[in-house]
Amino acid sequence: MSFDTLGADLLARKEASLYRERRTLQSPQAPEVLVDGRRCLAFCSNDYLGLANHPEVIRALQDAANQYGVGGGASHLVNGHSQAHHALEEALAEFTGRPRALLFSTGYMANLGAVNALLSKQDAVFEDRLNHASLLDAGLLCGARFQRYLHNDPESLAQKLARTEARRKLVVTDGVFSMDGNLGNLPELAAAAKAAGAWLMVDDAHGFGCLGQQGGGCVEYFNLGMDDVPVLVGTLGKAFGTAGAFVAGSEELIETLIQFARTYIYTTSMPPAVAAATLTSLRLLREENWRRDKLNALVGQFRKGCEQLGLTLMDSFTPIQPIVIGDAARAMQISQNLEAQDIFVGAIRPPTVPQGTARLRVTLSAVHTEEQVDRLLDALESATR
Ligand SMILES: *Cc1c(COP(=O)(O)O)cnc(C)c1O
């Protein structure tokens, strides 16, 4: 069989300005990075608190590698569940105020695993139409009746919930929408779910570390408990600066995942040293409030600057600050212009975002400086002129 049909699809993607290419990073993740041999100022990582390259986190990883070696060596249910994993699970349970937490190797796998463990053919899943791809994939793969509700719209959700006779009902939403930066309307979504006897699952990949006094994310921000949000997912590759993910909830939920979540059972545990490093980043994330304060100040500075430039921002107070451009080719052009000025901002295009809403996804980090944000604003002024 020839690969000619693949070539045609690749060409079509190129012609639509939707072709993706990778850059090669030659430095740690930081505001200033070395990319393909060039020093750039980056505004596109999810390292919101600057912990990915923190000396104490690195040291914890090194020490744990000396103690546990590198590979997890086996799945958790065979003999890959180390003391380092266990200690992190207990710390994450305490952090989220829930009886248990369970580690997964990635956020994508946590979402696939949780939804598939909870639902099957007799059930129904309700998803925000702008949910992260991993949540949509999870809902589509689990075999339950899959329904999307209007973005962040509790009434649209309630209408759909009222019409189902499914055995189990699961409502699934991002805590902070990853391409827009706005928060899920969790109090109202939780009320709608509860009224219909449905469970609410929140994936707070971008809220943990950034929102709430202690970095407890959307549920801390909205002061919601386990009866509002019974299934809470966090990822460790963003504000935590490491890798992996967790689900936090009741004893029954976590035991169900251990028994039935295939992405938990049939995969090697994350390297134990990564779990040990995350224990250190969790401490920094909770204790160092200055990181959240600094981030908020930079977000304010950036938004004010954009307003003065007449740029269209989205309704977001999180470190995700997309500038809406619309046309994919135009978004690429601006991103390339910024790159020529040694500034690295990702252009996000369909199908990652809806048609006609291509955007520059600017993300800020607590370790950016005010001067660096000013440099970005200057570069944006000339690139969008
Ligand atoms: C990044 C992200 C994930 C995936 O997490 P990984 O650990 O990178 O696989 C899941 N959900 C949301 C909302 C995300 O932004």
The ligand as an ORCA input file, in Angstrom:
! r2SCAN-3c Opt
* xyz 0 1
  C      -2.358     19.675     29.430
  C      -3.737     19.209     29.721
  C      -4.002     17.857     29.892
  C      -2.982     16.804     29.623
  O      -2.077     16.694     30.630
  P      -0.680     15.978     30.343
  O      -0.147     15.643     31.659
  O       0.134     16.992     29.601
  O      -0.995     14.774     29.491
  C      -5.268     17.486     30.277
  N      -6.227     18.402     30.467
  C      -6.032     19.718     30.265
  C      -7.136     20.679     30.496
  C      -4.764     20.156     29.890
  O      -4.569     21.453     29.668
*
